[in-house]
């Protein structure tokens, strides 16, 4: 009965408001904005934000399984995949991030960010967000390299591109912007469905 209260319909407009999906989206936006700020400002993605978001995502996945998804749910669902989709999303976040972490391309916080997004939104959303994050990350990296190369040329230090590549690039910001882009696309698609 409590699960049914999370799914409401706005009468008169013909649009459905899915309370559970709205909660997931709101938690995602708050999480992503927090990560963008902390990674940009302090170059950190705090565990105090990622781990609770993973837990909230798994709880919301369990609520989905008690409601629209059924138990245990399915994987790669566009919305409401259930607990199975959220657990697989968390695992896929780890599997996607680990090779890049092991190779030195990502930090542990970036991997935990992906795991939290997978736990919160499910596997399909995670994969979309990771692709968008990689694209945004590439653009940010090119921008940083060009800006630093120009600054080095003006200062007369003659720093090489190889040296510039070993400097900090805020990849949590890129992943966060990728998640927001994936959310915007998902919301636009859902608007077309209802």
C-alpha positions, 0 to 999 in steps of 0.5 A, a space after each residue: 500500500 505504501 508503494 502505491 502512494 509513490 505513483 500518482 497521476 495528475 488528473 486533467 493534464 493527461 501527464 503521469 507523475 511517477 513519484 518514485 522516478 521523481 525521487 530517483 531523479 531528485 537524488 541524482 541531481 543533488 548527488 551530481 551537483 555535490 560531486 561537481 562542486 567537490 571535484 572542481 573545488 577540492 579535487 575530491 569525490 567524498 565517500 560520505 556522499 558516494 556510499 550513502 547514494 549507493 545505499 539509497 539507490 539500492 533501497 529505491 531499487 527494492 521499492 521498485 521491485 515491490 511496485 512496478 518492476 516486480 521482484 526481482 525486476 529486470 536488467 537494462 530497463 528504461 525505468 523501474 528495473 527493480 532491485 536486480 537492475 540497481 545491483 547490476 548497475 552498481 556492479 557494472 559501474 565497478 567493472 567499467 571503472 576498474 580497468 581505468 582506475 588500474 591504468 591510472 586514468 580514473 581515481 577511486 572516487 570517479 569509480 565510486 561515482 559510477 557505482 553510485 549512479 548505477 545503484 541509483 538509476 540502474 544499468 541502462 542509465 549508467 551506461 548512457 551516463 558513462 558514454 556522455 561523461 566520456 564525451 564531455 571528459 574528452 572535451 574538457 581534457 582538450 580544453 585543459 590541454 589547450 589552455 595549459 599549452 597556451 599558458 606555457 607558451 606565454 610563460 616561455 616554459 615550453 611545457 610539452 603536451 605529454 607533460 600537460 597530460 599528467 596534470 589534474 583533469 576534473 573527471 568527476 565534473 565530466 561524469 557528473 555533466 554526462 549523468 545530467 545529459 543522460 537524465 535530460 535525454 531520459 526525461 525528454 523521452 519519457 515526456 514523449 511517451 506520456 
